C-alpha cells in the first residue's frame, strides 16, 4: 500500500492513455460469457458456414480472448473439437446486438 501511495505522489499512475483519444470511441455493448446476441443474418460468415439452416440467428457468447467465440443457441457440442454452430470474430468485426431472453423463450433487443 505504501508503494501505491508513493507512486501516486511522484506521478507514475496515468489516468489517460497517451495514444488513445476517448472522444473518438463510442460504447457499443458490454459482453460477458453466456450473454445472448442476435447475429446479423446478412453477415457473409453466417451464410457461408451454413448457420442459416440452424434457425433464428441467436448465439451465446462462449469464450472471450483476443477473439470472441459464439455458439448457436440450439447446438450442444459433444466435445471441445465440435465446431458446429460456432462463429469466431474479433471485437472490431462484430455483427450482432445483445438481447435479453425471457422465461418463455422470447427476447428483447437491448438498446
SVG drawing of the C-alpha trace seen along z (x, -y; Angstrom):
<svg xmlns="http://www.w3.org/2000/svg" viewBox="-43 -14 51 50">
<polyline fill="none" stroke="black" stroke-width="0.4" points="0.0,0.0 2.9,-2.3 4.3,-1.8 0.9,-2.7 0.7,-5.9 4.2,-6.9 3.9,-6.2 0.8,-8.4 2.7,-11.3 5.5,-11.1 3.1,-10.8 3.6,-7.2 -0.1,-6.5 -1.6,-7.8 -5.4,-8.4 -5.4,-8.5 -3.6,-6.5 -1.2,-8.6 -2.1,-7.1 -5.9,-6.8 -8.4,-9.6 -11.6,-8.7 -13.6,-11.2 -13.0,-9.1 -14.6,-5.9 -18.3,-5.0 -19.6,-2.5 -21.2,0.4 -22.1,3.1 -20.9,4.9 -20.5,8.7 -19.8,11.5 -19.6,15.2 -23.1,16.7 -24.7,13.5 -27.1,13.9 -26.8,12.0 -28.8,11.7 -26.5,12.1 -26.9,10.1 -28.4,12.6 -26.8,10.7 -23.3,11.3 -21.3,13.4 -19.8,15.6 -23.3,16.6 -24.4,17.5 -21.1,19.2 -20.9,21.6 -24.5,22.8 -25.7,21.3 -28.8,20.1 -30.0,23.7 -29.9,23.7 -32.9,21.3 -33.0,17.9 -29.5,16.4 -29.4,16.3 -25.9,17.1 -24.4,17.5 -21.0,15.9 -18.9,19.0 -15.4,17.6 -13.7,14.2 -10.0,13.8 -8.3,11.9 -11.3,13.0 -14.9,13.8 -16.3,17.2 -20.1,17.6 -22.1,20.8 -25.6,21.1 -28.2,21.4 -29.6,24.7 -26.3,26.5 -25.0,28.6 -21.4,29.8 -20.4,33.4 -16.8,32.4 -14.5,29.4 -13.5,30.2 -17.1,30.0 -17.3,26.8 -21.0,27.0 -22.8,23.7 -19.7,21.8 -18.7,18.3 -15.5,16.6 -14.7,12.9 -12.6,10.1 -14.3,7.4 -13.9,4.9 -15.9,7.0 -19.0,7.8 -22.2,8.0 -24.7,8.6 -26.9,7.0 -27.1,8.0 -30.5,9.5 -32.3,10.4 -34.2,13.7 -37.3,14.2 -38.6,17.4 -40.9,18.2 -38.1,18.1 -38.8,14.7 -36.3,11.9 -35.9,8.2 -33.0,6.3 -31.0,4.2 -30.6,0.6"/>
</svg>
